[in-house]
Amino acid sequence: MTIEILPDHLRPCSSHFRDGVPSHLGRRYDSSGRFLTERGNTVVCHLASGSESERAIAAARQRYLETAEAQNLAFTAETSLHMTLFKGIIDSRRERPFWAHDVPVETPVDDMTAIFIDRLAGFEPGPVFQMEVTHATPLGLVLDGVSMKDRAALKAWRDRLSDLLGYRHPDHDAYVFHITFAYMLRYFDDAEILRWQPFLDQIVADIRQRAPIIELKAPAFCAFDDMNHFEELLVFSPETLTPAV
């Protein structure tokens, strides 16, 4: 196995393909791994409490923590585990198209959250969708809809939220769904990332065996002060997104 054939989803964590310091270091978290205040809002699906999915993903996160390379990573709180459905605004990125086109970029975060709550009043939940883990990286898990119907449902949610809230990120149509475990403190060197490739493949295999469909709570509009807690302010459906029976 050589570094030149490293899969694309692992290259952003490799010093062979990245130089300098990770983009969020010094703004979202410091060099000790302590998370800094970076306020904003977002639409996420938390893991279904007490589910086999939650247990399998927590076990995978713990295996990351037990590796020698864990020192390269800043781990978020286990209670923050979620899948982002649609990114909101964030205090550290006040520019178009990452901010509502009809609201000044100087608007305080709390005011933006209140504006979005008003816009979301009466929002009709989109279709139910099912997610599966497709890959793992040193930062966490990559997810996708199980079927074409699920992927169409995800697109419908995201398109409607974009239209309602008034912005569309450049990666809107190519957004990669994920569950974050950690952020980079230092990129992995060649030996580390190559050692992790089979480790990560096994993580995916173990999760897919235990939880082939990831059980998620209904999408919720949340506010956050940092990456360790996402407070649910509006829940878009009382149903949990669980496998069909």
C-alpha positions in Angstrom: 0.0 0.0 0.0 1.5 3.4 -1.0 0.4 6.9 -0.2 -0.2 7.7 -3.9 -3.2 5.4 -4.0 -4.8 6.8 -0.8 -8.6 7.1 -1.3 -9.9 10.5 -1.9 -11.9 10.6 1.3 -8.7 10.2 3.4 -6.6 12.8 1.5 -7.8 15.9 3.4 -6.3 14.4 6.6 -2.9 13.5 5.1 0.1 15.8 5.3 1.2 14.3 1.9 -1.8 16.1 0.3 -2.2 19.0 2.7 0.3 21.5 4.1 0.1 24.3 6.6 -2.3 24.1 9.6 -5.9 22.8 9.5 -8.3 25.5 8.6 -10.3 25.5 11.8 -7.3 25.5 14.2 -7.1 28.7 16.1 -10.7 29.7 15.4 -12.9 26.7 16.2 -10.5 25.1 18.7 -7.0 25.7 20.0 -3.8 23.7 19.8 -4.7 21.9 23.1 -8.0 20.6 21.6 -10.1 23.0 23.6 -13.1 24.2 21.7 -13.6 27.9 21.3 -16.7 30.0 21.1 -18.0 30.0 17.6 -21.7 30.7 17.6 -24.3 29.9 15.0 -27.3 27.8 14.0 -27.9 24.7 11.9 -30.3 21.9 11.1 -29.2 18.6 12.4 -30.4 15.1 13.2 -29.2 13.8 16.5 -28.7 10.1 17.0 -31.7 8.3 18.3 -31.2 7.9 22.1 -30.7 4.3 23.3 -30.6 2.9 19.8 -28.1 0.3 18.5 -26.9 3.0 16.1 -26.0 5.2 19.0 -24.2 2.4 20.8 -22.3 1.3 17.6 -21.2 4.8 16.8 -20.2 5.6 20.4 -18.1 2.4 20.4 -16.4 3.5 17.1 -15.6 6.9 18.6 -14.1 5.2 21.6 -11.8 3.1 19.4 -10.5 6.3 17.8 -9.8 7.7 21.3 -7.7 4.6 22.1 -5.3 4.9 19.2 -1.9 6.5 19.3 -3.0 9.0 16.7 -5.8 10.4 18.9 -3.2 13.0 19.9 -3.6 14.5 16.4 -7.3 15.1 16.9 -9.6 17.4 18.9 -12.6 15.4 19.9 -16.0 16.9 20.3 -18.3 15.8 23.2 -20.0 12.4 22.7 -23.3 14.0 23.4 -22.9 16.3 20.4 -22.9 13.5 17.9 -25.3 14.4 15.0 -25.7 14.4 11.2 -25.9 17.9 9.8 -28.8 18.1 7.3 -28.4 21.8 6.4 -25.8 24.2 7.6 -27.0 27.5 9.0 -25.0 30.7 9.6 -21.9 30.9 11.8 -20.4 34.0 13.4 -16.9 33.4 11.9 -18.2 33.4 8.3 -20.1 36.5 7.6 -20.2 36.7 3.8 -22.3 35.8 0.9 -23.4 33.1 -0.1 -23.0 31.8 3.5 -25.4 34.4 4.9 -29.1 35.1 4.1 -29.1 37.3 1.0 -31.7 39.7 2.4 -30.2 40.2 5.9 -27.1 42.4 6.6 -24.0 40.3 7.4 -23.4 42.4 10.5 -26.7 41.0 12.1 -26.0 39.4 15.5 -26.2 35.6 15.6 -29.1 35.7 18.1 -31.1 37.9 15.8 -30.3 35.6 12.8 -31.6 32.7 14.9 -34.8 34.6 15.7 -35.2 35.5 12.0 -34.8 31.9 11.0 -37.2 30.7 13.6 -39.8 33.1 12.2 -39.1 31.9 8.7 -39.4 28.2 9.8 -42.8 28.8 11.5 -45.2 26.4 9.9 -42.5 24.6 7.9 -43.8 21.3 6.7 -41.4 18.4 7.3 -40.0 16.8 4.3 -40.0 13.1 3.5 -38.6 10.5 5.9 -35.2 9.3 4.8 -32.8 6.5 5.9 -29.0 6.8 6.1 -26.1 4.4 6.1 -22.4 4.7 6.8 -20.4 4.5 3.6 -16.9 5.5 4.8 -14.9 6.6 7.8 -12.1 9.2 8.0 -10.0 10.3 11.0 -12.6 13.0 11.5 -15.6 10.7 11.8 -18.2 8.9 9.6 -19.4 9.7 6.0 -23.1 8.9 5.4 -25.5 8.8 2.4 -29.1 7.9 1.8 -29.7 4.2 1.5 -31.6 4.4 -1.7 -32.3 6.8 -4.6 -35.6 7.6 -2.8 -33.7 8.5 0.4 -31.2 10.7 -1.6 -34.1 12.5 -3.3 -35.7 13.1 0.1 -32.5 14.6 1.4 -32.3 16.9 -1.6 -35.9 18.0 -1.1 -35.2 18.9 2.5 -32.1 20.9 1.6 -33.6 22.7 -1.4 -36.7 23.8 0.6 -34.6 25.0 3.5 -32.3 26.9 1.2 -35.2 28.6 -0.5 -36.9 29.5 2.8 -33.8 30.7 4.7 -32.4 32.6 1.8 -28.9 31.3 1.0 -27.3 28.4 -0.9 -23.7 27.3 -0.2 -21.4 26.5 -3.1 -21.4 22.9 -2.1 -25.2 22.7 -1.8 -25.6 20.0 -4.5 -22.5 18.1 -3.6 -22.8 18.2 0.2 -21.3 15.2 2.0 -23.3 14.1 5.0 -21.3 13.1 8.0 -21.1 12.5 11.7 -18.1 14.4 13.2 -16.0 12.8 15.9 -13.1 15.2 15.9 -11.2 18.0 14.1 -7.5 17.9 13.0 -4.8 19.3 15.3 -2.1 18.0 13.0 -2.4 16.2 9.6 -1.5 12.5 9.7 1.9 11.6 8.3 2.2 8.9 5.6 2.7 6.0 8.1 -0.2 7.1 10.3 -2.7 7.6 7.5 -1.7 4.3 5.9 -2.0 2.5 9.2 -5.5 4.0 9.7 -6.8 3.0 6.3 -7.6 -0.7 7.3 -8.6 0.5 10.8 -11.2 2.8 9.3 -12.4 0.1 6.8 -13.0 -2.2 9.9 -14.9 0.6 11.7 -17.3 0.9 8.7 -17.7 -2.9 8.5 -18.5 -3.1 12.2 -21.0 -0.3 12.2 -22.7 -1.6 9.1 -23.1 -5.0 10.7 -24.5 -3.6 14.0 -26.5 -0.8 12.5 -27.0 -1.1 8.7 -29.4 1.8 8.9 -28.5 4.7 11.2 -31.4 5.6 13.5 -31.7 9.4 13.7 -34.0 11.8 15.5 -36.2 14.0 13.4 -34.4 17.1 11.9 -34.2 20.0 14.3 -33.2 23.6 14.0 -30.5 24.2 16.6 -28.3 27.0 18.0 -24.8 26.4 19.3 -22.0 28.3 21.1 -19.3 25.8 20.1 -19.0 22.4 18.5 -19.8 20.5 21.8 -23.6 21.1 22.0 -26.4 21.8 19.6 -29.5 23.0 21.3 -32.8 21.9 19.6 -35.1 24.9 19.2 -37.5 23.6 16.5 -38.1 19.9 15.7 -39.7 19.4 12.3 -41.4 16.1 13.0 -42.3 14.1 16.1 -41.2 10.9 14.3 -37.8 9.4 14.7 -36.1 8.5 11.5 -35.9 4.7 12.1 -35.7 1.8 9.7 -39.0 0.7 8.2 -40.5 -2.5 9.7 
